[in-house]
Amino acid sequence: MNIKGFKFSAVEAAIKKPGRLDLALIVSETPAAVAGVYTTNAVKAAPVLLDQERTKKGACRAIVVNSGNANACTGPVGLADARETTRLVADGVGSAEEEVLVCSTGVIGVPLPMERMRAGIPPLVRGLGTGTFDDVARAIMTTDTFPKMEVRTGKAGGMEYTVAGIAKGAGMIMPNMATMLAFIVTDAAVDPTWLRTVFAAGVERSFNAITVDGDTSTNDTALIMANGAAGNPVLSAGSDDAAEFVRLLDEVLLALAKLIVKDGEGATKFVEITVKGARSDADAKRAAMAVANSCLVKTAFFGQDANWGRIFAAVGYSGAEVDPDRTELFFDDVQMVRAGVFTGGDAEARGTEILKKREFSVTVDLHLGEGVSTVYTSDLSYDYVKINADYRT
């Protein structure tokens, strides 16, 4: 994969335990336009606080990221450690410290092992150009079972460019955003202000439309860098080829978001939940997320139990406007409910067969308006409890 003007590196720094890549670096050879979307949790990790300030300037050169330690709830020391990390990287790549962003993921409340960070950064910098984007994807994993990467190519002004993204996340997945890190890089030239707008909109349709367990992390960060090395005319609102760029970016973001759900901790099902016919899109989103986050619904999915009543109940308490006598419900194309009541016949057996599949859809039609929303979720299994019961050990 060739993303012009970017270099990658990943090393083992034994931040939590040895035997795996856990420190990674993304560097643009020239200053790149940058945009970020961050957790809405009031408790924000030191890297989030630092990056929020630095991305306001709209340009950066590098992102350094570690797994195994979140550097969250670590007070002034944590912020000082985040700053030192960026300073060490900046010195190594020859950039200003303010042009370096930092991300962390892992255990909360434990100070960064800075002696290991200091030892790991020099070989990390030396490895630039020999590492790959896939190496970075592997280094940011925590409870993930596989690295997550998506790539698309397009043309602007006759020049070919690439949009590539990686993400991590398997648990604590719930907007806004999920416990996830996502890094998108493109060699397209993009106006920084417009990039911020389209990236935020894309995140809303992807990473903010997934849930595994309803928890919102302290470290959620999605960043995009666009360095213009492809040589295309600058893409901006209304410019030629702008719509194509947005389409490709949305495809990368949504594909990564779906991979996070499919890799949900202990997940055995991937479920697409659509609520339509709502009074508004916001109402539809409320109802869809209520269904997606319901432990009763998610355990029914795991048990392959076509218990549509749990879904009805979740829609009812969601806060969305609902008229039960108008509502319909489907598992894939099997209609379970019509005008608020069970359709009967062989619907139970056919619905159960749908829930035995690895992937299926749930559609709720409220028949009240034009509002629609689709979210993505997983089931809740025994293994989710096992994984999270001993996460720190």
Secondary structure, DSSP 8 states (H G I E B T S, - for coil): ---TTEEEEEE---SSSSSS--EEEEEEEEEEEEEEEE---SS--HHHHHHHHHGGGSEEEEEEEEEEE---S-HHHHHHHHHHHHHHHHHHHT--GGGEEEEEEEETT----HHHHHHHHHHHHHTTTTS-HHHHHHHT-SS-SS-EEEEEEEEETTEEEEEEEEEE-SSS--SSS-S-EEEEEE-S-B-HHHHHHHHHHHHHHTGGGEESSS---S--EEEEEE--TT----B-TT-TTHHHHHHHHHHHHHHHHHHHHHT-TT---EEEEEEEEESSHHHHHHHHHHHHH-HHHHHHHHHT---HHHHHHHHHHSSS---GGG-EEEETTEEEEETTEE--TTHHHHHHHHHTSSEEEEEEE--SSSEEEEEEEE---HHHHHHHHTTT-
